[in-house]
Amino acid sequence: FINFSCNKGLASWAVLWCAFGDEWSWNGRWFKPAVVVAIAWATGELLQMTTTLPPLLAALLTGMIARNIGYLDMRHYTEVDSFMRKIYPFIILGKGSLGWNLTYMKNNWKQVAALGVLPWTAEVVTLAICLNQLLGYPWIWGFLLGSIYASVSCPVLMPTVVKLTAGKNLGQNWPQLICTAGGTDTALSVGVSGVIHSFIMYEGDDAYRYIRAACALFVGAAVGVMWGSLAKFLPPSRDAYVTELRVLYVVIGGFCALFITSQFGWGGTGGVAVLACNATAAHFWAKSGWKLNNNPASTAYRIMWSSVEPALFAFTGTFFVIHPSISKLMLVGFGILFVCLAVRLIVAFLVCPTLTVRERLFVCCTWVPKSIVEAVLCPVAINAFIARGDHNEVQTEYAEYIMRLIVQAILITTPIGFLLTNHLGPILLKEKHKKCENESES
């Protein structure tokens, strides 16, 4: 596999060099980002093989090292980075929602909604208060950071959750609960942060801005459901190319939703539309024989995600500059992280009254990591200011602080959440299984 990947990478680079000339040569403009991505992928694979930790940690650290040795700064590639940060949510939200079981969500909507919404809301409010009181942030910037910061990263843990629960009678469909509640949390982060970002960055009539902010998420959900519902009829199930056309259908729909809404300043609407579209389409495809999260569309999204994941985290890492004055902010950031995480986990524990204490603790373990949405969105404000040529030092400083606090949270919570779930999961989920066996014997 490694030899194949290396050969594929070298062949791709040779083609690009021949096609585009000196910009892809050893000293070309695009060679450095490509090298950083390749190293990020290799170190990520090495980290996962040696420690089982998620490869994204190595990719993020690779980007940080590349920036702080002066090799690569993605601030000089704003157009490319901004474009890619429109692609990432499409892949993340589309990939996750293809595994949603809408019947399960309908039957367990209270639990899914409570776990997906209430811990997220509590953390957003807590973070906004902390930033306003400790760092003097304006409230709107506090809520922007909170909406990004509060996102849980279930995709990091889903393989572990599936492995822990496979073939066991645990009385709860854990993969669906974690996937759907976590997806709801992610949708809120992408949607709300997009709305707030648009409110800050796009000027216009105040009435229109408020109407847009109030309607963005609902419009996205409505558009996504309508487009996804057409998947019941398009393409026809007997078409010879039905597999390829179904994948193309959701991909084109997702791209249109993201880029059109972004063009008109309706940030967050496109992400919610992608999620609603893919979940609805997967529901109808399941009725025609495709398994949820185990079909050609899901495979296509997994391949896309594995291709862009090293680039996402490596490029995010290049925004993080280490300097002497950063230590005070990181210390305050650690305190904020501790408070916000404590609030999130307490609320998550309390909103699952139908679960046992051990099961609630397992939920808390899975609700620790922050990584994917945070990495996607943390430099978005910086890119926007650079693209606009806005040299407002105060707002630029807010954007830089947001990025630093988020990177810190990724580096701390991702390994902790992964290790807690991986090592405590078998202990915390045994109780229900043993109880069921004892009852059947008696």
C-alpha positions in Angstrom: 0.0 0.0 0.0 2.8 2.4 0.9 4.7 1.6 -2.3 1.5 2.1 -4.3 0.8 5.4 -2.7 4.4 6.7 -3.2 4.4 5.6 -6.9 1.0 7.3 -7.4 2.2 10.5 -5.7 5.4 10.6 -7.8 3.5 9.9 -11.0 0.9 12.7 -10.2 3.7 15.2 -9.5 5.5 14.3 -12.7 2.3 14.8 -14.7 1.6 18.2 -13.0 5.2 19.3 -13.6 5.0 18.4 -17.3 1.5 20.0 -17.6 2.1 23.3 -15.7 5.8 23.8 -15.9 8.1 25.5 -13.4 5.3 26.2 -10.8 5.4 22.4 -10.0 9.2 22.1 -10.1 11.4 21.6 -7.1 11.4 25.3 -6.3 7.9 26.0 -7.7 5.0 27.7 -5.9 2.9 24.6 -5.7 5.6 22.1 -4.8 5.9 23.2 -1.2 2.2 22.6 -0.3 2.3 19.2 -2.1 5.4 18.2 -0.1 3.8 19.2 3.2 0.7 17.2 2.4 2.7 14.1 1.5 4.7 14.3 4.7 1.5 14.9 6.7 0.0 11.7 5.1 3.1 9.7 5.8 3.5 10.8 9.4 -0.2 10.3 10.0 0.0 6.7 8.8 3.1 6.1 10.9 1.4 7.5 14.0 -1.6 5.4 13.5 0.4 2.2 13.0 2.6 2.8 16.0 0.1 4.2 18.5 -3.4 3.8 17.0 -4.0 7.5 17.5 -5.8 9.4 14.7 -3.4 10.4 11.9 -4.9 13.9 11.9 -2.7 14.8 14.9 0.5 14.1 13.0 -0.8 16.1 10.0 -1.6 19.1 12.2 1.8 19.0 13.8 3.4 18.7 10.4 1.7 21.9 9.3 2.8 23.7 12.4 6.4 22.6 12.0 6.4 23.6 8.3 5.1 27.1 9.3 7.5 27.7 12.2 10.6 26.7 10.2 9.5 29.1 7.5 8.8 26.5 4.8 5.1 27.0 4.2 2.5 29.6 5.1 -1.0 29.1 3.7 -1.7 32.8 4.2 0.1 33.1 0.8 -2.3 30.7 -0.8 -5.5 32.3 0.4 -7.6 31.6 -2.8 -6.7 27.9 -2.8 -7.2 27.5 1.0 -10.5 29.3 0.9 -11.7 27.2 -1.9 -10.7 24.0 -0.2 -12.5 25.1 3.0 -15.7 25.1 1.0 -15.0 21.6 -0.2 -14.3 20.1 3.2 -17.8 20.7 4.8 -19.4 19.2 1.7 -17.4 16.0 2.2 -17.7 15.9 6.0 -21.4 16.5 6.2 -22.2 14.4 3.1 -20.2 11.5 4.4 -21.7 11.4 7.8 -25.3 11.9 6.8 -25.3 9.0 4.4 -25.1 6.8 7.5 -28.2 8.3 9.2 -31.1 6.1 9.8 -34.1 8.4 9.6 -36.4 5.8 11.1 -34.1 5.5 14.1 -34.1 9.3 14.4 -37.9 9.5 14.2 -38.3 6.8 17.0 -35.6 8.3 19.2 -35.9 12.0 18.3 -35.9 13.2 21.9 -32.7 11.5 22.8 -31.0 12.5 19.5 -32.1 16.1 19.7 -31.2 16.4 23.4 -27.7 15.0 23.0 -27.1 16.8 19.8 -28.4 20.2 20.8 -28.2 20.8 24.5 -24.5 20.1 25.2 -23.6 22.1 22.1 -25.7 25.1 23.2 -24.4 25.0 26.8 -20.8 25.0 25.6 -21.4 27.8 23.1 -22.9 30.1 25.7 -20.2 29.2 28.3 -17.4 30.0 25.8 -19.0 33.3 24.7 -19.2 34.3 28.4 -15.6 33.3 29.1 -14.3 35.1 26.1 -16.2 38.3 26.9 -15.2 38.3 30.6 -11.7 37.0 30.4 -10.4 38.4 27.0 -12.8 41.2 26.4 -14.1 39.8 23.1 -17.3 41.3 21.6 -20.3 38.9 22.1 -20.6 38.1 18.4 -17.0 37.0 18.1 -17.5 34.9 21.3 -20.5 33.2 19.7 -18.6 32.7 16.4 -15.8 30.9 18.2 -18.2 29.0 20.4 -20.2 27.7 17.4 -17.0 26.3 16.0 -15.4 25.2 19.2 -18.4 23.3 20.5 -18.5 20.8 17.6 -17.9 17.2 18.6 -15.9 15.1 16.2 -17.7 11.7 16.1 -16.1 10.5 12.8 -12.8 10.2 14.7 -14.4 7.7 17.0 -17.0 6.0 14.8 -14.7 3.1 13.8 -14.0 2.4 17.5 -17.7 2.6 18.4 -18.6 0.2 15.6 -15.9 -2.2 16.7 -16.9 -2.1 20.3 -20.6 -2.7 19.7 -20.5 -5.1 16.7 -22.4 -8.3 17.4 -23.3 -7.4 21.0 -26.7 -7.1 22.5 -26.3 -3.8 24.3 -29.9 -2.6 24.3 -29.0 0.5 22.3 -28.0 1.2 18.7 -24.8 3.0 19.7 -23.4 3.7 16.2 -26.7 5.4 15.2 -27.0 7.3 18.4 -23.5 8.7 18.3 -23.6 9.2 14.5 -27.0 11.0 14.4 -26.6 13.1 17.6 -23.0 13.9 16.7 -24.2 14.8 13.2 -26.8 17.1 14.6 -24.1 18.8 16.7 -21.9 19.2 13.6 -24.7 20.6 11.5 -25.3 23.2 14.2 -21.7 24.2 14.2 -21.4 24.5 10.4 -24.7 26.2 10.0 -24.5 28.7 12.9 -20.9 29.6 12.4 -21.6 30.2 8.7 -24.5 32.5 9.6 -22.5 34.5 12.2 -19.5 34.7 9.8 -21.7 36.0 7.0 -23.2 38.5 9.4 -19.8 39.8 10.4 -18.2 39.8 6.9 -21.0 40.7 4.5 -22.3 44.2 4.7 -25.8 45.3 3.6 -29.1 46.4 4.8 -29.5 45.5 8.5 -33.1 44.1 8.0 -31.9 41.8 5.3 -28.9 40.7 7.4 -31.2 39.7 10.3 -33.7 38.0 8.1 -30.9 36.1 6.4 -29.4 35.0 9.8 -32.8 33.9 11.0 -33.8 31.9 7.9 -30.5 30.4 6.8 -30.7 27.1 8.6 -34.3 26.5 7.7 -33.8 27.4 4.1 -30.9 25.0 3.9 -32.9 22.1 5.5 -35.8 22.7 3.1 -33.6 22.9 0.0 -31.7 19.8 1.1 -34.8 17.7 1.8 -36.4 18.7 -1.6 -33.3 17.8 -3.6 -32.8 14.6 -1.6 -36.4 13.6 -2.1 -35.9 13.7 -5.9 -33.4 10.8 -5.4 -36.5 8.6 -5.0 -37.1 9.1 -8.8 -33.8 10.2 -10.2 -32.0 8.4 -11.6 -34.4 5.5 -12.3 -33.5 2.4 -10.4 -33.3 0.3 -13.5 -30.9 2.6 -15.3 -27.7 0.8 -16.3 -25.6 3.5 -14.7 -27.7 4.0 -11.6 -24.8 3.7 -9.2 -22.6 6.3 -10.9 -25.6 8.6 -11.4 -26.6 8.4 -7.8 -23.2 9.4 -6.6 -23.1 12.2 -9.2 -26.5 13.4 -8.1 -25.6 14.1 -4.5 -22.1 15.4 -5.4 -23.4 18.0 -7.9 -26.3 18.9 -5.6 -23.9 19.5 -2.7 -21.5 21.6 -4.7 -24.3 23.7 -6.1 -25.7 24.3 -2.6 -22.4 25.3 -1.1 -21.0 27.5 -3.8 -24.3 29.3 -4.7 -25.2 30.1 -1.1 -21.7 31.2 -0.3 -21.7 33.5 -3.4 -24.7 35.3 -2.0 -23.5 35.5 1.6 -25.9 32.8 3.0 -23.1 31.1 5.0 -24.2 27.9 6.7 -27.1 27.3 4.4 -25.2 25.1 2.0 -23.8 22.9 4.7 -27.2 22.2 6.2 -28.6 21.6 2.7 -25.8 19.0 2.0 -26.6 17.2 5.2 -30.4 17.1 4.7 -30.0 16.1 1.0 -27.7 13.1 1.6 -29.7 11.9 4.6 -32.9 12.0 2.6 -31.4 10.4 -0.4 -29.8 7.6 1.6 -33.2 6.9 3.2 -34.8 6.3 -0.2 -31.8 4.4 -1.5 -32.0 2.1 1.5 -35.6 1.2 0.5 -34.3 0.2 -3.0 -31.7 -2.1 -1.5 -28.6 0.0 -0.7 -27.3 -0.4 2.9 -26.9 2.7 5.0 -23.2 3.8 5.1 -22.2 0.7 3.1 -22.9 1.6 -0.5 -21.1 3.1 -3.5 -22.0 6.7 -2.5 -20.6 6.2 1.0 -17.4 4.6 -0.5 -17.0 7.6 -2.8 -17.2 10.0 0.1 -14.8 7.9 2.2 -12.3 8.1 -0.6 -12.7 11.8 -1.0 -12.3 12.3 2.8 -9.1 10.1 2.9 -7.7 12.2 0.1 -8.3 15.6 1.6 -7.8 14.8 5.4 -4.0 15.2 5.4 -4.2 18.5 3.5 -6.9 19.9 5.8 -5.0 19.4 9.0 -1.6 20.2 7.5 -2.8 23.5 6.0 -4.6 24.4 9.2 -1.4 23.9 11.1 0.5 26.4 9.0 -1.7 29.2 10.4 -0.3 28.6 13.9 2.7 30.7 14.7 4.7 30.0 17.9 6.1 33.1 19.5 7.0 34.1 23.2 3.8 36.1 23.8 1.6 33.2 23.0 2.1 31.4 26.3 -0.3 33.6 28.3 -3.1 33.1 25.7 -2.5 29.4 25.7 -2.7 29.3 29.5 -6.0 31.2 29.4 -7.1 28.9 26.6 -6.4 25.8 28.7 -8.6 27.2 31.5 -11.4 28.0 29.0 -11.1 24.6 27.5 -11.4 22.9 30.9 -14.5 24.9 31.9 -16.2 24.5 28.5 -15.5 20.7 28.4 -16.7 20.3 31.9 -20.0 22.0 31.1 -20.4 20.0 27.9 -19.9 16.7 29.6 -22.1 17.5 32.6 -25.0 18.4 30.3 -24.3 15.4 28.1 -24.5 13.2 31.2 -27.7 14.7 32.4 -29.6 14.6 29.1 -29.5 10.8 28.8 -31.8 9.8 31.7 -32.8 6.5 30.0 -29.2 5.2 30.0 -27.3 3.6 32.8 -24.5 5.5 34.6 -21.9 3.5 32.7 -23.6 4.2 29.4 -23.7 7.9 30.2 -20.0 7.9 30.9 -19.4 6.2 27.6 -21.4 9.0 25.9 -19.2 11.5 27.7 -16.1 9.8 26.4 -17.3 10.1 22.9 -18.3 13.7 23.4 -14.7 14.9 24.2 -12.9 15.1 20.9 -12.8 18.4 18.9 -11.0 18.1 15.6 -12.6 18.0 12.1 -15.1 21.0 12.0 -12.7 23.0 14.1 -9.8 22.4 11.7 -12.0 23.3 8.7 -13.4 26.6 10.1 -10.8 28.0 12.4 -8.8 30.0 9.7 -11.9 31.0 7.7 -12.1 34.5 9.3 -8.3 35.0 8.7 -8.7 34.1 5.0 -11.7 36.4 4.7 -9.7 39.4 6.0 -6.7 38.7 3.8 -9.0 38.3 0.7 -10.7 41.6 1.4 -7.5 43.4 2.1 -8.9 44.4 5.5 -6.2 45.6 7.8 -8.4 46.1 10.9 -5.9 45.1 13.5 -8.4 44.5 16.3 -10.6 42.2 14.2 -7.6 40.4 12.7 -6.3 39.8 16.2 -9.7 38.3 17.2 -9.5 35.9 14.2 -5.9 34.9 15.1 -6.9 34.2 18.7 -9.8 32.1 17.5 -7.5 30.0 15.4 -5.0 29.5 18.2 -7.6 28.5 20.8 -9.1 26.0 18.4 -5.8 24.4 17.4 -5.0 24.0 21.1 -8.3 22.3 21.7 -7.7 19.9 18.8 -4.3 18.9 20.1 -5.6 18.3 23.7 -9.1 16.8 23.2 -8.6 14.5 20.2 -6.1 12.1 21.8 -7.8 12.2 25.2 -11.3 11.4 23.7 -9.9 8.7 21.4 -8.0 7.0 24.2 -10.9 7.2 26.7 -13.3 5.7 24.2 -10.9 3.0 23.1 -9.8 1.8 26.5 -12.9 2.6 28.7 -15.5 1.6 26.1 -15.2 -2.2 26.6 -15.6 -1.7 30.4 -18.4 0.8 30.3 -20.5 -1.1 27.7 -20.2 -4.6 29.3 -22.8 -4.0 32.1 -25.8 -4.0 29.9 -24.7 -7.1 28.0 -24.0 -9.1 31.1 -27.4 -8.1 32.6 -29.2 -9.3 29.5 -27.4 -12.7 29.6 -28.2 -13.2 33.3 -31.9 -12.4 32.8 -32.1 -14.9 29.9 -30.5 -17.6 31.9 -32.9 -17.1 34.9 
